Amino acid sequence: MIAALLLFSAITLALGIAVAVWRARSERRHGLFPGTEPGEGDHIIDNGYISGGPGGGHPTITRVTRDPQRYARAFVPRRKEKDK
């Protein structure tokens, strides 16, 4: 019983790894990389929701820059604490 469970687990793991490798190679061949090309302008993401009732919901639009330098600066604190 334990041997069968170990064999099943090993086969499942091997299949999972094979599928992951196949998908990664397929994406590279077809140029399907995640993300977007750097450039000018912003991506506009509409991430609002409607609660289902009249007057409910929360409309929100998020702008994400395509410039890698501006994107990185967004994560740096505006004021750094001075060394004490």
N, C-alpha and C positions, 0 to 999 in steps of 0.2 A: 504494500500500500504506500509506504513512504517512498520507495524507489519509483513508483509510478508518478507520485506527486512531484518528485524532484525532476523526473524526465519531462513531465508536462511543463513545469516551471522553466526548465532550460530551453525547451522548444519555443515557448512563448517569448522568453527574453531574446532568443536568437532572431525570431521573426520581427520583434519590435525594433531591434537594432538594424536589421536588414531594411525594413521599411523606412526608418529614419535616414539611413545612408542613401537609399534610393531617392527619397524626396529631396535631400540636400543637393545631390548631383543633378537631379532634374531641374531644380531651380537655378543652379549655376549655368546649365546648358542653355536654358531659355531666357536668362537674364531677369529672373523674377526675384530680385533682392528686396528685402523689406526697406521701408523708408522712401525718401524722395531725393532727387538730385538737389544739391545746393543751388541757390539762385537768389533772385531778388523777389520781394513781395512776401506775402503771408499766406498761410493756409487758414481758412476760416472754418471752424468746427462749430456746428449748431448742436449744442448739448443740452438743450432745454427739454422739459417734459410737460405733459398735460396730465393733471391729476384725475380727469374724468368728470369733474363737476363744472358747473358754469363759473367762470372767473378763476378757476384753479390752475395751477401750473406755475412754472418758473422758467421763463425764456432766458437763455444765456447763450452768448456767442463768445467763443474763445479764439483768439488770433495767435498763431504760432509762426514765428519767422522762419524763413527758409535759409537765412544767412547763418552759417555755423558759428561765427564769432558772436553775433548778437544773441544767439540761442545759449551759448556757453555763459555769457555775461549775466543772463537771467538767473543763473544758479549761484552767482557769487554774491555774498552779503554786501550791501551798500556801504556799511561802516564796519571796519574790522576793529575788534577790541585791541587796545594797545597792550603790549606785554607788560605784565606787572612785576 
